[in-house]
Structures are given as structure tokens and as C-alpha cells.
Amino acid sequence: MNPATMDRIPRGSDLTVDEMAALRDVIARNVSSTATVSRPSREKLLSLGLISAGMGLLMPTPAGRIVARMMQ
């Protein structure tokens, strides 16, 4: 899903326990290496627009921060 065309923020229930843990890890570090998140989790978080990737790093998006905060 392209975050620019997102019609709703994903819910925590859209994520598995492992995906939520990966999202929280990226947020806690603010910037993470792509190696710190499993490929399936990384692909799902990217497709939902919860993280972004660039130069081998993962960064949380505002939507990702909202989802993680809602599930605390």
C-alpha cells in the first residue's frame, strides 16, 4: 500500500505479534538496519506504510508511531 493513497491507518490487529514487535523495535531505535527485522515482517510493515526504507535503514513513519502507541 502506498502511504500517499492510504485510506485508513492500519490497526494493531492487522499485525502479528512478531510484526508488532518489529515495529516497536524500529520505533525504539528510531533508525534500524534492515538486518534487525525479518524479511516477512519488514515487507508487511513497508506495505502497510508503517515503516520506510532507505540506504539500508528502516525508519518509522508517523502512521507506524500511531499504531504502536494505540497498542500499548
C-alpha positions as CSV (number, residue, x, y, z in Angstrom):
1,M,0.0,0.0,0.0
2,N,1.3,3.4,-0.9
3,P,1.1,5.6,2.2
4,A,0.2,8.6,-0.1
5,T,-3.0,6.7,-1.1
6,M,-3.7,5.1,2.3
7,D,-7.4,5.5,3.2
8,R,-7.0,4.4,6.8
9,I,-4.3,3.8,9.3
10,P,-3.8,0.1,9.9
11,R,-4.9,-1.3,13.2
12,G,-2.7,-3.3,15.6
13,S,-4.9,-6.3,14.8
14,D,-3.6,-6.1,11.2
15,L,-0.2,-7.2,12.6
16,T,1.1,-10.5,14.1
17,V,2.9,-10.4,17.4
18,D,6.2,-10.6,15.6
19,E,5.3,-7.8,13.2
20,M,4.3,-5.6,16.2
21,A,7.5,-6.4,18.0
22,A,9.5,-5.5,14.9
23,L,7.6,-2.2,14.6
24,R,8.2,-1.3,18.2
25,D,11.9,-2.2,17.8
26,V,12.2,0.2,14.8
27,I,10.5,2.9,16.7
28,A,12.6,2.4,19.9
29,R,15.8,2.7,17.8
30,N,14.4,5.5,15.6
31,V,16.5,4.1,12.7
32,S,17.3,0.4,12.3
33,S,19.3,-1.7,10.0
34,T,17.2,-3.8,7.6
35,A,19.0,-6.9,9.1
36,T,17.3,-6.3,12.5
37,V,13.8,-7.1,11.1
38,S,12.9,-10.4,9.5
39,R,12.1,-10.1,5.8
40,P,8.4,-11.1,6.1
41,S,7.8,-8.6,8.9
42,R,9.8,-5.9,7.1
43,E,7.8,-6.4,3.8
44,K,4.4,-6.3,5.7
45,L,5.3,-3.2,7.6
46,L,6.6,-1.5,4.4
47,S,3.4,-2.5,2.5
48,L,1.2,-1.0,5.3
49,G,3.2,2.2,5.3
50,L,4.2,1.8,9.0
51,I,8.0,2.0,8.2
52,S,10.0,3.4,5.3
53,A,13.3,2.1,4.0
54,G,16.3,3.9,2.5
55,M,20.0,3.4,2.3
56,G,19.8,0.0,4.1
57,L,17.9,1.6,7.1
58,L,14.4,1.3,8.4
59,M,12.6,4.3,9.8
60,P,9.2,4.6,11.5
61,T,6.5,6.6,9.7
62,P,4.0,8.8,11.6
63,A,1.4,6.1,11.0
64,G,3.7,3.4,12.4
65,R,4.2,5.5,15.6
66,I,0.4,5.9,15.9
67,V,-0.3,2.2,15.5
68,A,2.4,1.3,18.1
69,R,1.1,3.9,20.5
70,M,-2.5,2.6,20.2
71,M,-1.4,-0.9,21.1
72,Q,0.4,0.0,24.3
